[in-house]
Amino acid sequence: MDIASLLGVILGIGMVLFGIIQNGGVPALLNFLDAPSAIITIGGSLSAVLCSNKLSGFIAGIKSFALPFKEKSVDPGETINKIIEFNRKLQIYFENIDLIGQGLLQSFTSLLTGIATIVGTILIMAVRMQSL
């Protein structure tokens, strides 16, 4: 179990309780607890998440609440292999970036040439219309 995750949950709940009690003492804590409000908030949130996701995604999300408290085993060899694979993909990308850049430059040049042709045609038509 990750002690930082557990400490974070405890500290978060503690700060909320501290803020409520600091504002109005222990009676304020009792005023803060309201079952209908909790049902509306939690039920409404769960319903909204269910509406916007598939059931399998919703169940996976519920199961993921335990992830911070589980110990992760990291395989250094697998991590190194992932870094090497990512580096290889980056090298391929940067080798081809000149080709991509040249293609974009040609497309942009063609676009500007087309715009210049249209503007020129409009100007010629405007001059001819003025001479009428």
Secondary structure, DSSP 8 states (H G I E B T S, - for coil): --HHHHHHHHHHHHHHHHHHHHHHHHHHHHHH--HHHHHHHHHHHHHHHHHHS-HHHHHHHHHGGGGGGS-----HHHHHHHHHHHHHHHHHHHHHHHHHHHHHHHHHHHHHHHHHHHHHHHHHHHHHHHH-
